[in-house]
Amino acid sequence: MRSLSSVLALVLIASSSNALEYRVGTLDIIHPWSRATPRGSTVGAGYMAIRNGGTAQDRLIGGSSDVAAKLEIHETTITDGVAKMRPVSGGLLIKPGETVELKPGALHVMFVGLKNPLNPGDHINATLIFEKAGAVNIDFDVVAMGSTPKN
């Protein structure tokens, strides 16, 4: 018969594997996700939070993905009621002690040149590259168009 502490340890291990958190250096990449795309779309977006638990700033400078020709860091701005997406020049700064949110309508990663549509339930394999921490492989969970993930 297993002790209660053994059972609790197994439950904690199982639930932590669903946390969708990755670590590289002093950076935590928290819950990467994306939305499904319509058939024929050539771009998709990815979202997450990046927390810097260190004492030095770092910068997200690029990456790659199996699903697209390029992965770029973009920002959405609204001018006179018109939303525009543009690449972030010089990468995305993550200051010590800060958490940067990549979310719809704001900062995000852009999957450019999609090879296939993104479908709900898909998992997108990608590599993020940071100036100091280096590269980290992550998976984005794809949710339905217009929805957000349930944490």
VENMOQUI-V580357 format. One line per field, one symbol per residue. burial: b if it has 24 or more other C-alpha atoms within 12 Angstrom, else e. A space follows every 10 residues. Layout:
burial: ???
//
This chain:
burial: eeeeeeeeee eeeeeeeeeb bbbbbbbbbb bbbbbbbeee eebbbbbbbb bbeeeebbbb bbbbbbbbeb bbbbbbeeee eeeeeebbee bbbbeeeebb bbbbebbbbb bbebeebbee eebbbbbbbb bebebbbbbb bbbeeeeebe e
//
